[in-house]
Amino acid sequence: MPGMGRRLLVVEDEPLTASLLAEALRAHNFEVATAADVLAAQKAVKEFDPDAALIDISLEIGRAHV
């Protein structure tokens, strides 16, 4: 079993892409949370405590100060 319960955070601002990635990862036994922006990702890191994150390289930062 590839994921064996590992937690991954998918940070992607395109809903369809985020959904497809999350479903593919879940099919390989990963626990997956998604976030659409930097602020949601910061919150998810605190609440979901992922082992790793898959982050959209062209993600808009928006109002967040990183």
All heavy atoms as TSV, in Angstrom:
chain	resi	resn	atom	element	x	y	z
A	1	MET	N	N	0.840	-1.185	0.000
A	1	MET	CA	C	0.000	0.000	0.000
A	1	MET	C	C	0.884	1.248	0.000
A	1	MET	O	O	1.506	1.562	1.026
A	1	MET	CB	C	-0.889	0.006	1.232
A	1	MET	CG	C	-1.816	-1.179	1.355
A	1	MET	SD	S	-3.226	-0.829	0.341
A	1	MET	CE	C	-4.143	-2.294	0.529
A	2	PRO	N	N	0.914	2.004	-1.101
A	2	PRO	CA	C	1.832	3.127	-1.216
A	2	PRO	C	C	1.723	4.181	-0.109
A	2	PRO	O	O	2.714	4.521	0.506
A	2	PRO	CB	C	1.488	3.726	-2.576
A	2	PRO	CG	C	0.931	2.590	-3.347
A	2	PRO	CD	C	0.216	1.741	-2.336
A	3	GLY	N	N	0.535	4.743	0.148
A	3	GLY	CA	C	0.417	5.843	1.098
A	3	GLY	C	C	0.393	5.420	2.547
A	3	GLY	O	O	0.877	6.123	3.411
A	4	MET	N	N	-0.189	4.281	2.829
A	4	MET	CA	C	-0.326	3.723	4.168
A	4	MET	C	C	-0.660	4.772	5.234
A	4	MET	O	O	-0.029	4.855	6.266
A	4	MET	CB	C	0.935	2.953	4.540
A	4	MET	CG	C	1.129	1.761	3.645
A	4	MET	SD	S	2.466	0.616	4.019
A	4	MET	CE	C	3.454	1.331	5.233
A	5	GLY	N	N	-1.663	5.610	4.952
A	5	GLY	CA	C	-2.132	6.563	5.946
A	5	GLY	C	C	-1.337	7.845	6.054
A	5	GLY	O	O	-1.616	8.665	6.916
A	6	ARG	N	N	-0.329	8.036	5.202
A	6	ARG	CA	C	0.427	9.287	5.233
A	6	ARG	C	C	-0.492	10.433	4.859
A	6	ARG	O	O	-1.408	10.297	4.056
A	6	ARG	CB	C	1.608	9.236	4.260
A	6	ARG	CG	C	2.612	8.191	4.603
A	6	ARG	CD	C	3.271	8.483	5.897
A	6	ARG	NE	N	4.714	8.459	5.705
A	6	ARG	CZ	C	5.565	8.792	6.615
A	6	ARG	NH1	N	5.154	9.173	7.794
A	6	ARG	NH2	N	6.837	8.743	6.396
A	7	ARG	N	N	-0.234	11.596	5.455
A	7	ARG	CA	C	-1.077	12.768	5.225
A	7	ARG	C	C	-0.415	13.718	4.225
A	7	ARG	O	O	0.729	14.118	4.431
A	7	ARG	CB	C	-1.304	13.510	6.536
A	7	ARG	CG	C	-2.095	12.726	7.517
A	7	ARG	CD	C	-2.102	13.403	8.868
A	7	ARG	NE	N	-3.195	12.864	9.635
A	7	ARG	CZ	C	-4.115	13.615	10.225
A	7	ARG	NH1	N	-4.034	14.917	10.209
A	7	ARG	NH2	N	-5.102	13.047	10.873
A	8	LEU	N	N	-1.168	14.077	3.192
A	8	LEU	CA	C	-0.686	15.011	2.187
A	8	LEU	C	C	-1.632	16.195	2.088
A	8	LEU	O	O	-2.854	16.036	2.120
A	8	LEU	CB	C	-0.607	14.340	0.814
A	8	LEU	CG	C	0.405	13.225	0.651
A	8	LEU	CD1	C	0.309	12.643	-0.758
A	8	LEU	CD2	C	1.808	13.728	0.916
A	9	LEU	N	N	-1.056	17.364	1.952
A	9	LEU	CA	C	-1.827	18.590	1.737
A	9	LEU	C	C	-1.632	19.005	0.290
A	9	LEU	O	O	-0.501	19.183	-0.163
A	9	LEU	CB	C	-1.349	19.698	2.676
A	9	LEU	CG	C	-1.956	21.081	2.458
A	9	LEU	CD1	C	-3.472	21.047	2.651
A	9	LEU	CD2	C	-1.309	22.087	3.392
A	10	VAL	N	N	-2.732	19.142	-0.448
A	10	VAL	CA	C	-2.701	19.612	-1.829
A	10	VAL	C	C	-3.123	21.074	-1.815
A	10	VAL	O	O	-4.236	21.404	-1.412
A	10	VAL	CB	C	-3.650	18.782	-2.730
A	10	VAL	CG1	C	-3.720	19.374	-4.135
A	10	VAL	CG2	C	-3.198	17.329	-2.771
A	11	VAL	N	N	-2.214	21.951	-2.249
A	11	VAL	CA	C	-2.503	23.386	-2.303
A	11	VAL	C	C	-2.621	23.758	-3.786
A	11	VAL	O	O	-1.625	23.808	-4.503
A	11	VAL	CB	C	-1.392	24.214	-1.615
A	11	VAL	CG1	C	-1.787	25.683	-1.586
A	11	VAL	CG2	C	-1.125	23.692	-0.208
A	12	GLU	N	N	-3.841	23.977	-4.215
A	12	GLU	CA	C	-4.130	24.197	-5.640
A	12	GLU	C	C	-5.352	25.093	-5.760
A	12	GLU	O	O	-6.370	24.834	-5.121
A	12	GLU	CB	C	-4.385	22.848	-6.315
A	12	GLU	CG	C	-4.913	22.890	-7.709
A	12	GLU	CD	C	-4.023	23.631	-8.676
A	12	GLU	OE1	O	-2.860	23.223	-8.865
A	12	GLU	OE2	O	-4.498	24.630	-9.253
A	13	ASP	N	N	-5.227	26.166	-6.561
A	13	ASP	CA	C	-6.331	27.118	-6.681
A	13	ASP	C	C	-7.344	26.760	-7.770
A	13	ASP	O	O	-8.391	27.392	-7.863
A	13	ASP	CB	C	-5.823	28.544	-6.866
A	13	ASP	CG	C	-4.877	28.705	-8.044
A	13	ASP	OD1	O	-4.525	27.694	-8.681
A	13	ASP	OD2	O	-4.478	29.850	-8.317
A	14	GLU	N	N	-7.076	25.748	-8.576
A	14	GLU	CA	C	-8.040	25.273	-9.571
A	14	GLU	C	C	-8.813	24.101	-8.958
A	14	GLU	O	O	-8.230	23.032	-8.716
A	14	GLU	CB	C	-7.323	24.824	-10.845
A	14	GLU	CG	C	-6.677	25.949	-11.619
A	14	GLU	CD	C	-7.698	26.898	-12.220
A	14	GLU	OE1	O	-8.817	26.442	-12.564
A	14	GLU	OE2	O	-7.384	28.091	-12.322
A	15	PRO	N	N	-10.095	24.275	-8.684
A	15	PRO	CA	C	-10.869	23.239	-7.994
A	15	PRO	C	C	-10.840	21.867	-8.670
A	15	PRO	O	O	-10.717	20.849	-7.988
A	15	PRO	CB	C	-12.295	23.800	-7.971
A	15	PRO	CG	C	-12.120	25.270	-8.104
A	15	PRO	CD	C	-10.899	25.468	-8.942
A	16	LEU	N	N	-10.939	21.814	-9.996
A	16	LEU	CA	C	-10.942	20.530	-10.674
A	16	LEU	C	C	-9.597	19.819	-10.502
A	16	LEU	O	O	-9.553	18.627	-10.197
A	16	LEU	CB	C	-11.255	20.694	-12.161
A	16	LEU	CG	C	-11.252	19.404	-12.979
A	16	LEU	CD1	C	-12.273	18.408	-12.447
A	16	LEU	CD2	C	-11.506	19.700	-14.444
A	17	THR	N	N	-8.507	20.546	-10.662
A	17	THR	CA	C	-7.177	19.967	-10.496
A	17	THR	C	C	-6.983	19.468	-9.074
A	17	THR	O	O	-6.479	18.365	-8.849
A	17	THR	CB	C	-6.086	20.991	-10.862
A	17	THR	OG1	O	-6.299	21.430	-12.209
A	17	THR	CG2	C	-4.700	20.396	-10.740
A	18	ALA	N	N	-7.396	20.274	-8.096
A	18	ALA	CA	C	-7.269	19.874	-6.691
A	18	ALA	C	C	-8.062	18.603	-6.419
A	18	ALA	O	O	-7.578	17.684	-5.752
A	18	ALA	CB	C	-7.742	21.000	-5.779
A	19	SER	N	N	-9.270	18.533	-6.949
A	19	SER	CA	C	-10.119	17.369	-6.741
A	19	SER	C	C	-9.526	16.114	-7.385
A	19	SER	O	O	-9.503	15.041	-6.771
A	19	SER	CB	C	-11.507	17.645	-7.323
A	19	SER	OG	O	-12.325	16.517	-7.225
A	20	LEU	N	N	-9.035	16.236	-8.607
A	20	LEU	CA	C	-8.439	15.091	-9.297
A	20	LEU	C	C	-7.194	14.587	-8.577
A	20	LEU	O	O	-7.004	13.385	-8.417
A	20	LEU	CB	C	-8.113	15.455	-10.747
A	20	LEU	CG	C	-9.312	15.674	-11.668
A	20	LEU	CD1	C	-8.849	16.224	-13.020
A	20	LEU	CD2	C	-10.099	14.396	-11.851
A	21	LEU	N	N	-6.344	15.510	-8.144
A	21	LEU	CA	C	-5.143	15.118	-7.404
A	21	LEU	C	C	-5.512	14.421	-6.099
A	21	LEU	O	O	-4.945	13.383	-5.753
A	21	LEU	CB	C	-4.266	16.334	-7.112
A	21	LEU	CG	C	-3.473	16.887	-8.288
A	21	LEU	CD1	C	-2.885	18.248	-7.930
A	21	LEU	CD2	C	-2.382	15.919	-8.681
A	22	ALA	N	N	-6.450	15.010	-5.373
A	22	ALA	CA	C	-6.852	14.444	-4.084
A	22	ALA	C	C	-7.419	13.035	-4.256
A	22	ALA	O	O	-7.059	12.120	-3.501
A	22	ALA	CB	C	-7.866	15.354	-3.402
A	23	GLU	N	N	-8.279	12.840	-5.240
A	23	GLU	CA	C	-8.875	11.519	-5.456
A	23	GLU	C	C	-7.823	10.496	-5.873
A	23	GLU	O	O	-7.855	9.356	-5.418
A	23	GLU	CB	C	-9.997	11.598	-6.480
A	23	GLU	CG	C	-11.244	12.282	-5.958
A	23	GLU	CD	C	-11.762	11.656	-4.664
A	23	GLU	OE1	O	-11.889	10.417	-4.584
A	23	GLU	OE2	O	-12.029	12.410	-3.725
A	24	ALA	N	N	-6.885	10.888	-6.720
A	24	ALA	CA	C	-5.827	9.967	-7.145
A	24	ALA	C	C	-4.965	9.559	-5.952
A	24	ALA	O	O	-4.595	8.389	-5.801
A	24	ALA	CB	C	-4.969	10.617	-8.225
A	25	LEU	N	N	-4.663	10.514	-5.087
A	25	LEU	CA	C	-3.845	10.218	-3.908
A	25	LEU	C	C	-4.609	9.346	-2.910
A	25	LEU	O	O	-4.039	8.426	-2.321
A	25	LEU	CB	C	-3.373	11.517	-3.255
A	25	LEU	CG	C	-2.352	12.302	-4.090
A	25	LEU	CD1	C	-2.222	13.721	-3.569
A	25	LEU	CD2	C	-1.015	11.590	-4.097
A	26	ARG	N	N	-5.884	9.622	-2.725
A	26	ARG	CA	C	-6.703	8.795	-1.825
A	26	ARG	C	C	-6.781	7.352	-2.333
A	26	ARG	O	O	-6.817	6.414	-1.537
A	26	ARG	CB	C	-8.097	9.388	-1.682
A	26	ARG	CG	C	-8.122	10.631	-0.822
A	26	ARG	CD	C	-9.531	11.162	-0.612
A	26	ARG	NE	N	-9.481	12.414	0.106
A	26	ARG	CZ	C	-9.857	13.597	-0.404
A	26	ARG	NH1	N	-10.369	13.659	-1.634
A	26	ARG	NH2	N	-9.757	14.696	0.304
A	27	ALA	N	N	-6.814	7.183	-3.652
A	27	ALA	CA	C	-6.862	5.845	-4.233
A	27	ALA	C	C	-5.599	5.050	-3.913
A	27	ALA	O	O	-5.601	3.830	-3.992
A	27	ALA	CB	C	-7.048	5.939	-5.747
A	28	HIS	N	N	-4.541	5.759	-3.532
A	28	HIS	CA	C	-3.277	5.116	-3.148
A	28	HIS	C	C	-3.051	5.174	-1.637
A	28	HIS	O	O	-1.925	5.152	-1.164
A	28	HIS	CB	C	-2.110	5.755	-3.896
A	28	HIS	CG	C	-2.116	5.430	-5.360
A	28	HIS	ND1	N	-1.791	4.190	-5.841
A	28	HIS	CD2	C	-2.456	6.172	-6.428
A	28	HIS	CE1	C	-1.902	4.189	-7.157
A	28	HIS	NE2	N	-2.309	5.388	-7.533
A	29	ASN	N	N	-4.155	5.283	-0.892
A	29	ASN	CA	C	-4.170	5.201	0.569
A	29	ASN	C	C	-3.505	6.360	1.300
A	29	ASN	O	O	-3.006	6.186	2.409
A	29	ASN	CB	C	-3.562	3.866	1.037
A	29	ASN	CG	C	-4.350	2.695	0.512
A	29	ASN	OD1	O	-5.565	2.700	0.555
A	29	ASN	ND2	N	-3.660	1.707	-0.008
A	30	PHE	N	N	-3.511	7.539	0.697
A	30	PHE	CA	C	-3.052	8.735	1.405
A	30	PHE	C	C	-4.261	9.419	2.018
A	30	PHE	O	O	-5.350	9.397	1.449
A	30	PHE	CB	C	-2.372	9.719	0.445
A	30	PHE	CG	C	-1.033	9.278	-0.036
A	30	PHE	CD1	C	-0.888	8.605	-1.231
A	30	PHE	CD2	C	0.106	9.545	0.709
A	30	PHE	CE1	C	0.346	8.202	-1.695
A	30	PHE	CE2	C	1.353	9.143	0.267
A	30	PHE	CZ	C	1.479	8.473	-0.940
A	31	GLU	N	N	-4.079	10.033	3.186
A	31	GLU	CA	C	-5.087	10.944	3.727
A	31	GLU	C	C	-4.782	12.289	3.093
A	31	GLU	O	O	-3.631	12.728	3.099
A	31	GLU	CB	C	-4.949	11.067	5.246
A	31	GLU	CG	C	-5.418	9.862	6.007
A	31	GLU	CD	C	-5.366	10.125	7.504
A	31	GLU	OE1	O	-5.932	11.141	7.953
A	31	GLU	OE2	O	-4.731	9.320	8.192
A	32	VAL	N	N	-5.795	12.941	2.547
A	32	VAL	CA	C	-5.566	14.161	1.783
A	32	VAL	C	C	-6.463	15.292	2.268
A	32	VAL	O	O	-7.655	15.106	2.495
A	32	VAL	CB	C	-5.821	13.930	0.275
A	32	VAL	CG1	C	-5.557	15.196	-0.521
A	32	VAL	CG2	C	-4.968	12.782	-0.250
A	33	ALA	N	N	-5.859	16.461	2.412
A	33	ALA	CA	C	-6.604	17.698	2.642
A	33	ALA	C	C	-6.239	18.636	1.502
A	33	ALA	O	O	-5.146	18.540	0.941
A	33	ALA	CB	C	-6.234	18.319	3.985
A	34	THR	N	N	-7.148	19.529	1.161
A	34	THR	CA	C	-6.872	20.487	0.100
A	34	THR	C	C	-7.022	21.905	0.623
A	34	THR	O	O	-7.758	22.159	1.583
A	34	THR	CB	C	-7.810	20.289	-1.107
A	34	THR	OG1	O	-9.156	20.472	-0.679
A	34	THR	CG2	C	-7.633	18.921	-1.734
A	35	ALA	N	N	-6.296	22.813	-0.027
A	35	ALA	CA	C	-6.386	24.234	0.290
A	35	ALA	C	C	-6.286	24.999	-1.024
A	35	ALA	O	O	-5.501	24.629	-1.899
A	35	ALA	CB	C	-5.260	24.652	1.229
A	36	ALA	N	N	-7.073	26.051	-1.159
A	36	ALA	CA	C	-7.124	26.795	-2.415
A	36	ALA	C	C	-6.240	28.029	-2.422
A	36	ALA	O	O	-6.050	28.641	-3.470
A	36	ALA	CB	C	-8.566	27.194	-2.723
A	37	ASP	N	N	-5.714	28.413	-1.263
A	37	ASP	CA	C	-4.855	29.590	-1.216
A	37	ASP	C	C	-3.900	29.488	-0.025
A	37	ASP	O	O	-3.954	28.539	0.748
A	37	ASP	CB	C	-5.682	30.879	-1.145
A	37	ASP	CG	C	-6.631	30.918	0.042
A	37	ASP	OD1	O	-6.236	30.505	1.151
A	37	ASP	OD2	O	-7.782	31.371	-0.123
A	38	VAL	N	N	-3.037	30.480	0.090
A	38	VAL	CA	C	-2.003	30.459	1.122
A	38	VAL	C	C	-2.603	30.459	2.531
A	38	VAL	O	O	-2.153	29.703	3.398
A	38	VAL	CB	C	-1.028	31.642	0.940
A	38	VAL	CG1	C	-0.048	31.727	2.094
A	38	VAL	CG2	C	-0.274	31.504	-0.377
A	39	LEU	N	N	-3.595	31.284	2.746
A	39	LEU	CA	C	-4.192	31.356	4.078
A	39	LEU	C	C	-4.830	30.026	4.477
A	39	LEU	O	O	-4.663	29.557	5.605
A	39	LEU	CB	C	-5.224	32.487	4.151
A	39	LEU	CG	C	-4.663	33.901	4.042
A	39	LEU	CD1	C	-5.802	34.921	4.018
A	39	LEU	CD2	C	-3.699	34.188	5.169
A	40	ALA	N	N	-5.540	29.406	3.541
A	40	ALA	CA	C	-6.155	28.104	3.823
A	40	ALA	C	C	-5.082	27.043	4.044
A	40	ALA	O	O	-5.237	26.155	4.890
A	40	ALA	CB	C	-7.076	27.703	2.681
A	41	ALA	N	N	-3.982	27.139	3.314
A	41	ALA	CA	C	-2.884	26.180	3.483
A	41	ALA	C	C	-2.249	26.326	4.860
A	41	ALA	O	O	-1.944	25.326	5.522
A	41	ALA	CB	C	-1.841	26.378	2.389
A	42	GLN	N	N	-2.041	27.551	5.304
A	42	GLN	CA	C	-1.468	27.776	6.638
A	42	GLN	C	C	-2.369	27.187	7.713
A	42	GLN	O	O	-1.893	26.550	8.661
A	42	GLN	CB	C	-1.245	29.272	6.875
A	42	GLN	CG	C	-0.119	29.839	6.047
A	42	GLN	CD	C	-0.028	31.352	6.148
A	42	GLN	OE1	O	-1.026	32.041	6.391
A	42	GLN	NE2	N	1.167	31.871	5.947
A	43	LYS	N	N	-3.668	27.375	7.576
A	43	LYS	CA	C	-4.624	26.829	8.537
A	43	LYS	C	C	-4.606	25.299	8.502
A	43	LYS	O	O	-4.610	24.640	9.545
A	43	LYS	CB	C	-6.029	27.344	8.225
A	43	LYS	CG	C	-7.080	26.887	9.197
A	43	LYS	CD	C	-8.433	27.491	8.864
A	43	LYS	CE	C	-9.478	26.984	9.836
A	43	LYS	NZ	N	-10.809	27.497	9.541
A	44	ALA	N	N	-4.554	24.731	7.288
A	44	ALA	CA	C	-4.546	23.272	7.143
A	44	ALA	C	C	-3.291	22.652	7.745
A	44	ALA	O	O	-3.351	21.565	8.316
A	44	ALA	CB	C	-4.667	22.887	5.670
A	45	VAL	N	N	-2.162	23.332	7.627
A	45	VAL	CA	C	-0.919	22.810	8.213
A	45	VAL	C	C	-1.075	22.685	9.724
A	45	VAL	O	O	-0.678	21.684	10.321
A	45	VAL	CB	C	0.288	23.698	7.844
A	45	VAL	CG1	C	1.496	23.371	8.704
A	45	VAL	CG2	C	0.639	23.531	6.373
A	46	LYS	N	N	-1.697	23.672	10.333
A	46	LYS	CA	C	-1.892	23.642	11.790
A	46	LYS	C	C	-2.913	22.579	12.208
A	46	LYS	O	O	-2.724	21.880	13.193
A	46	LYS	CB	C	-2.352	25.012	12.278
A	46	LYS	CG	C	-1.282	26.069	12.175
A	46	LYS	CD	C	-1.810	27.414	12.596
A	46	LYS	CE	C	-0.758	28.486	12.372
A	46	LYS	NZ	N	-1.288	29.825	12.590
A	47	GLU	N	N	-4.008	22.466	11.456
A	47	GLU	CA	C	-5.099	21.576	11.849
A	47	GLU	C	C	-4.931	20.138	11.348
A	47	GLU	O	O	-5.272	19.202	12.051
A	47	GLU	CB	C	-6.425	22.144	11.344
A	47	GLU	CG	C	-6.794	23.454	12.008
A	47	GLU	CD	C	-8.053	24.069	11.446
A	47	GLU	OE1	O	-8.664	23.495	10.515
A	47	GLU	OE2	O	-8.436	25.150	11.920
A	48	PHE	N	N	-4.423	19.962	10.133
A	48	PHE	CA	C	-4.322	18.639	9.510
A	48	PHE	C	C	-2.969	17.986	9.768
A	48	PHE	O	O	-2.852	16.769	9.768
A	48	PHE	CB	C	-4.571	18.781	8.003
A	48	PHE	CG	C	-4.571	17.505	7.228
A	48	PHE	CD1	C	-5.523	16.525	7.448
A	48	PHE	CD2	C	-3.621	17.283	6.244
A	48	PHE	CE1	C	-5.528	15.349	6.708
A	48	PHE	CE2	C	-3.611	16.115	5.495
A	48	PHE	CZ	C	-4.573	15.145	5.728
A	49	ASP	N	N	-1.938	18.782	10.000
A	49	ASP	CA	C	-0.578	18.308	10.287
A	49	ASP	C	C	-0.087	17.307	9.229
A	49	ASP	O	O	0.175	16.146	9.527
A	49	ASP	CB	C	-0.531	17.682	11.685
A	49	ASP	CG	C	0.889	17.390	12.139
A	49	ASP	OD1	O	1.826	18.100	11.721
A	49	ASP	OD2	O	1.066	16.443	12.915
A	50	PRO	N	N	0.077	17.775	7.968
A	50	PRO	CA	C	0.465	16.867	6.898
A	50	PRO	C	C	1.923	16.410	7.000
A	50	PRO	O	O	2.770	17.106	7.573
A	50	PRO	CB	C	0.261	17.706	5.636
A	50	PRO	CG	C	0.484	19.105	6.091
A	50	PRO	CD	C	-0.072	19.154	7.495
A	51	ASP	N	N	2.200	15.248	6.415
A	51	ASP	CA	C	3.567	14.754	6.309
A	51	ASP	C	C	4.299	15.460	5.164
A	51	ASP	O	O	5.527	15.598	5.197
A	51	ASP	CB	C	3.575	13.245	6.053
A	51	ASP	CG	C	2.988	12.483	7.224
A	51	ASP	OD1	O	3.480	12.660	8.345
A	51	ASP	OD2	O	2.028	11.716	7.015
A	52	ALA	N	N	3.553	15.866	4.139
A	52	ALA	CA	C	4.127	16.545	2.974
A	52	ALA	C	C	3.044	17.382	2.313
A	52	ALA	O	O	1.853	17.207	2.587
A	52	ALA	CB	C	4.676	15.528	1.991
A	53	ALA	N	N	3.478	18.291	1.440
A	53	ALA	CA	C	2.534	19.139	0.711
A	53	ALA	C	C	2.881	19.137	-0.768
A	53	ALA	O	O	4.053	19.135	-1.146
A	53	ALA	CB	C	2.552	20.560	1.254
A	54	LEU	N	N	1.852	19.127	-1.588
A	54	LEU	CA	C	1.974	19.277	-3.020
A	54	LEU	C	C	1.418	20.660	-3.325
A	54	LEU	O	O	0.225	20.904	-3.130
A	54	LEU	CB	C	1.166	18.190	-3.733
A	54	LEU	CG	C	1.154	18.204	-5.243
A	54	LEU	CD1	C	2.575	18.008	-5.782
A	54	LEU	CD2	C	0.242	17.110	-5.759
A	55	ILE	N	N	2.306	21.575	-3.769
A	55	ILE	CA	C	1.922	22.985	-3.888
A	55	ILE	C	C	2.009	23.449	-5.335
A	55	ILE	O	O	3.024	23.247	-6.002
A	55	ILE	CB	C	2.821	23.865	-2.999
A	55	ILE	CG1	C	2.742	23.375	-1.548
A	55	ILE	CG2	C	2.427	25.331	-3.113
A	55	ILE	CD1	C	3.728	24.043	-0.621
A	56	ASP	N	N	0.963	24.097	-5.793
A	56	ASP	CA	C	0.904	24.689	-7.127
A	56	ASP	C	C	2.008	25.748	-7.232
A	56	ASP	O	O	2.042	26.697	-6.453
A	56	ASP	CB	C	-0.473	25.315	-7.323
A	56	ASP	CG	C	-0.667	25.973	-8.675
A	56	ASP	OD1	O	0.293	26.081	-9.451
A	56	ASP	OD2	O	-1.811	26.392	-8.935
A	57	ILE	N	N	2.897	25.599	-8.194
A	57	ILE	CA	C	4.037	26.505	-8.323
A	57	ILE	C	C	3.594	27.912	-8.743
A	57	ILE	O	O	4.285	28.895	-8.471
A	57	ILE	CB	C	5.082	25.939	-9.305
A	57	ILE	CG1	C	6.392	26.676	-9.148
A	57	ILE	CG2	C	4.582	25.982	-10.743
A	57	ILE	CD1	C	7.553	25.997	-9.815
A	58	SER	N	N	2.438	28.020	-9.395
A	58	SER	CA	C	1.969	29.333	-9.830
A	58	SER	C	C	0.797	29.830	-8.972
A	58	SER	O	O	-0.024	30.615	-9.419
A	58	SER	CB	C	1.555	29.283	-11.304
A	58	SER	OG	O	0.493	28.386	-11.485
A	59	LEU	N	N	0.746	29.391	-7.736
A	59	LEU	CA	C	-0.312	29.780	-6.814
A	59	LEU	C	C	-0.246	31.268	-6.532
A	59	LEU	O	O	0.824	31.816	-6.267
A	59	LEU	CB	C	-0.170	29.010	-5.501
A	59	LEU	CG	C	-1.258	29.191	-4.463
A	59	LEU	CD1	C	-2.548	28.522	-4.951
A	59	LEU	CD2	C	-0.825	28.593	-3.150
A	60	GLU	N	N	-1.383	31.913	-6.629
A	60	GLU	CA	C	-1.447	33.341	-6.316
A	60	GLU	C	C	-1.373	33.538	-4.805
A	60	GLU	O	O	-2.065	32.872	-4.048
A	60	GLU	CB	C	-2.745	33.941	-6.845
A	60	GLU	CG	C	-2.845	33.947	-8.343
A	60	GLU	CD	C	-1.855	34.877	-9.004
A	60	GLU	OE1	O	-1.555	35.951	-8.420
A	60	GLU	OE2	O	-1.377	34.538	-10.090
A	61	ILE	N	N	-0.520	34.432	-4.371
A	61	ILE	CA	C	-0.365	34.692	-2.945
A	61	ILE	C	C	-1.544	35.497	-2.424
A	61	ILE	O	O	-2.010	35.295	-1.323
A	61	ILE	CB	C	0.969	35.405	-2.641
A	61	ILE	CG1	C	2.113	34.459	-2.961
A	61	ILE	CG2	C	1.024	35.856	-1.195
A	61	ILE	CD1	C	3.475	35.054	-2.810
A	62	GLY	N	N	-2.059	36.394	-3.211
A	62	GLY	CA	C	-3.210	37.188	-2.789
A	62	GLY	C	C	-2.866	38.128	-1.654
A	62	GLY	O	O	-1.829	38.759	-1.649
A	63	ARG	N	N	-3.739	38.192	-0.638
A	63	ARG	CA	C	-3.572	39.113	0.471
A	63	ARG	C	C	-2.607	38.610	1.531
A	63	ARG	O	O	-2.214	39.341	2.417
A	63	ARG	CB	C	-4.911	39.366	1.153
A	63	ARG	CG	C	-5.962	39.900	0.224
A	63	ARG	CD	C	-7.263	39.993	0.965
A	63	ARG	NE	N	-7.506	38.724	1.662
A	63	ARG	CZ	C	-8.657	38.310	2.100
A	63	ARG	NH1	N	-9.703	39.036	1.917
A	63	ARG	NH2	N	-8.783	37.179	2.726
A	64	ALA	N	N	-2.273	37.350	1.489
A	64	ALA	CA	C	-1.447	36.767	2.546
A	64	ALA	C	C	-0.022	37.300	2.517
A	64	ALA	O	O	0.520	37.580	1.457
A	64	ALA	CB	C	-1.414	35.248	2.394
A	65	HIS	N	N	0.550	37.446	3.676
A	65	HIS	CA	C	1.949	37.823	3.807
A	65	HIS	C	C	2.703	36.598	4.281
A	65	HIS	O	O	2.479	36.102	5.358
A	65	HIS	CB	C	2.115	38.952	4.823
A	65	HIS	CG	C	1.394	40.189	4.414
A	65	HIS	ND1	N	1.860	41.004	3.427
A	65	HIS	CD2	C	0.229	40.718	4.820
A	65	HIS	CE1	C	1.013	42.028	3.263
A	65	HIS	NE2	N	0.008	41.858	4.101
A	66	VAL	N	N	3.562	36.108	3.415
A	66	VAL	CA	C	4.283	34.873	3.736
A	66	VAL	C	C	5.666	35.209	4.243
A	66	VAL	O	O	6.327	36.099	3.815
A	66	VAL	CB	C	4.361	33.961	2.491
A	66	VAL	CG1	C	5.107	32.680	2.832
A	66	VAL	CG2	C	2.976	33.665	1.979
